[in-house]
Amino acid sequence: MPQPTPRKFERDARRKQTGPAHLVIGDSKIDSEGCHTTDPIKKGTYVVDKLYDDHPRTYLFGLTDGKHVIDGEGVAAFINHSCDPNCEADEIKGRVWIVAARDIQAGEELTYDYNLYDGDLDDPSPCFCGTRNCRGSMYSEQELARRAKLLRRRSMKKKKPAQKKSQT
């Protein structure tokens, strides 16, 4: 029986204007493309939100209820990670909003701290934000500490020689 053809991820479809008119997709110093604002944004402003839609490639947020996941769609999918972000993700009534964490100037790229908290132990999820306080990973500080502890344990288990039972 032939396998179904996977749905093609169409980057252009994700780029379509689904957010405010002042948010545009352009070149990024962090990753290939990013979401930029053409107008200043005041601290505390709700920048953009979007509910999960069934796409083969996703930018997911787990909600606090532990049951629902939503996806950044359209311009929200192009907001890159930074260890020194100008926005933050906030869950409000089952939706994830990107909120300005400080005043943002026209032309700035919008960023938030992804604070990743799961994934394969060997996946470093490197960060390329280039800020002075860059962690080098998109994982949260707590997750990096947890992973370091697990990797130490794994390393110690590999180093321990098999012990023979002593005979008495």
Secondary structure, DSSP 4 states (H G I P E B T S, - for coil): -PPPPPPPP-HHHHHS--S-TTEEEEE-SSSSEEEEESS-B-TT-EEEE------SS--EEE-TTSS-EEE--GGGGG-EE-SS-SEEEEEETTEEEEEESS-B-TTPBPEE---B--S-TT---B-----TT--SBSB-HHHHHHHHHHHHHHHHHHHSPPPPPPP-
